[in-house]
Amino acid sequence: MQTTEPQQQLTLSVSVRDDARFANYYAGPNEQIVQQLQQQWTTHGEPYIYLWGAAGVGCSHLLQAACHYAEGLGHQSVYLPLDELIEYSPAVLESMEQLPLVALDNVQAVAGSAEWEEGLFHLFNRIRDRQGHLIIAGSQAPGHLGVQLPDLSSRLSWGMVYQVEPLEDDDKILALLLRARRRGLNMSDEVARYILTRGPRDMQGLFDVLDVLDQASLSAQRKLTIPFIKTEMGW
């Protein structure tokens, strides 16, 4: 991600994953969300989008993918995981409105903190005044976050609000196959289904397994077969 002036003011190490892109995100029932995030930069796009969903459904991936997408169009962006930043002062939010896109992840982490809620409220207003773009993700819908500041609570419900739906098993297999293909891994449907039946149920957990298997297959110069996976994963 490009270095920006507001980011240089931070004594933090915040970056987006290089592999968190729309190209390797299997949308399934969430295709409309991907379209809305990409359409933010069109004349009819919604400048403010709120995403929510359970852990592992891909909210963080979507926010980081939106940052990559914006950067590809020439718009600077910043990704801020609030669960990591809450130990700092909300002063880290100062000047962020200067960037065309601000992506705030895990907003539930600061719900109930008067200082942080006020900081987010003022950031929201500054972004709106500059006609910037804002994407926020949380574990719950805006009205169920436990936000104490009424003005912030109302603003979180502005714009588009989407629930990121978990994938069904058949879609999880397709998501695994897509991620493997993007990594240059040759994986069969049978192997993908085996990983799904033995591995974690959430997509991030499944992708973590794929990371392990990718490294193991490279080291051993072996193809991804079920016997090989059984040995490596102890299944």
N, C-alpha and C positions, 0 to 999 in steps of 0.2 A: 504494500500500500504506500501511496506517496506520503512523504513527510510534509506536515502542514504546520503553519505558524502556531495555532493553538495547541497542537500536540507537543510542540517543542517546549511549551511551558510546563508540561507535566513531567514529574520525576517518576513516571510509570512506564511499564513495558506492556503496552496494549497493542495487539495486532490481530489481523484476521488470518485464518488458516488458508493456505494457498489452494487447498483442494475443496474449500467450501464455496462451490459455484453452482449456478443453475444447471450447467451441463451435466453434472453428476448427481443431481437431485432427482429422484424418481417421484414425481408429484402425485400420481394416483388421484385420490379424491381431492387433492389440494391444488389442482391445476389453476383454478381461478385465482388463488392467492399469488402464485408465480406471475400470472398475467398482470395482476394489479400492481405488484411490485415493479415490474418492468414498465408498466404504463405510467408510473409516477412522473416520468420525464416527458410525457406527451402533454399536449394542451388540455386534454380531458382527464389527465391523471389526478388522483387524489394525493395531495401533499402529505397527509397524515394517515398512517396505517397502524393499527394495533393488532398484534397476533397473540394468541394464547393457546396453551395446550400442555398436556402432561409431559413430564421429563422424557426425553428420548424421541419425541415425535418430529423434531427437526426445526424448532423455532430458531435456535442459534445458527444453524446452517443457513436458513433463509435470510436472516439479517446479514450475515457475512457475505452471502452470495449477492445480496442487494448492494452491498458496498463495492464488491468487485465489478458488478454490472455498471454502477454509477461511474466508477473510475474509468471503465472502458469507454464511456461516453464523454470523458473529459471532465467529470464532476468530482471534486475532492469529497472525501467522506471520512467519518470516524466511527469506529465500533467500540462501544463502552459496555463491558459486562459489569453491571452494578453490584453483583454479588462479590466481585473482586475489589471494587472501588469503595465499598461502604466503610472500610477502615480508614479511608481518607476523608478529608473535608469536602463538602459539595462545591468548594471553590474550584475543584478540578473541572467543573462544568463551565466556568467562565470563558467567554470568547468562542465556545463551540458553535454558536449560532452563525459564525462567520463562514462555516463550511456549508456547502449546498445540501449535504445529507448527514444527519446524525442518527445513529442506530443505537438504541438503549436496550440492552438485554437484561433479563431477570429482574424486572422492576419490582417484583414482590420482595426482593431482598431489602429494599429501603422503605417499604410500606410501614408506617407507624413511627418512623423517625421524622420528627418535626423539622429538623434542620434540612434533611435531604428532600423531604416533600416540598418545602418552600423553594429549595434550589431548583428542583425539577419544574415547579410551577413557573418560576421566572424564566428558566431556559425555554420552556414551551412558548411563553409570550414573546420572547426575543426572536425565536425561530419564525413564529407567525408574522411578526412585524417585518422581518427581512424576506418573507415569502420563501422560506427554506423548506426542506423536506425532513420529515421525522418518521422513524419507524420504531415502535416500542414492542417488546415481547415480554409476556409474563406467564405465570403458571395458571392464572385464573382470569376470567372475564373482568373488565375494569371495575364493575360494581362489587366484586367479591375479593378484592385484593386486601382489604383492610386499611385502605388509605384514609387518614384522619382529616386531611385538609379538604374541605368541600370543593373549593375552586379547582384543585388539582384533580379530584375525583371526577368532576364534570368534564374537564378537558380530556381526560383519558378516554372518554366515550365519544369524542368528536371524530369526524372522519369515518373511515372504514374499520370495522372490527370483525376479525375472522378467527374462528377456532381452527387450529391445525389438527386435522383428523389423523388418528393412527392408521397405519396400513393394515389391510387384511393379509393373511398368510400368502396368498398368491401374488399380491403386490410386493410383499417383502422379498419374495424370491426374485421378482423382476428388478427390484431395487438393488439386491445383492449382485445380480448379473450385470447390471449397468455399472455399478461401482467397480466390479472386477474388470470389466472390459475397459473402463477408463484408465485403469492401472496397468493395462497390458497383460492381465491374467486370463488364461484360458480356463474357464470354469463351465462345467456342464450343468444342466438343469438338475440332474440327479444329485450332484455335489452340493448345489445351492440348497436344495430341499433337505439334505442331510444336515447341513450347518444350521438350518432353521429349526429342525426338530431337536437337535442336541444343544444348540447355543442359547444365548439370552433371548428374551422375547422382544426387547426394544431394539430399534434400528441402530442406535449408537453402539449398543453392546455388540450387535452383529457386525457392525463395521470395525469395531475394535478386534474382533476375532479375525476378520479378513486381513487387518493390518498384520497380526501375528503370523497368519498363514502365508501372507505375501513374503514377509522376511524369511520365514522358514523354508519356503520353496526356492527362494533365491539362493540361500546358503547351501541347501542340499542339492540344488540343481535337479529338483524333482517336480513333476506335475502335481496339480491339486487333485488327488484321488481320495476316495473315502478311506482306504487303508492308511494312506499317508496322514490324513487329518486325524484319524483315530490315534495314531502314534503321537503326533505333535500335541494334540489337545487332551490326551488322556481319556478320550471318550470310548 
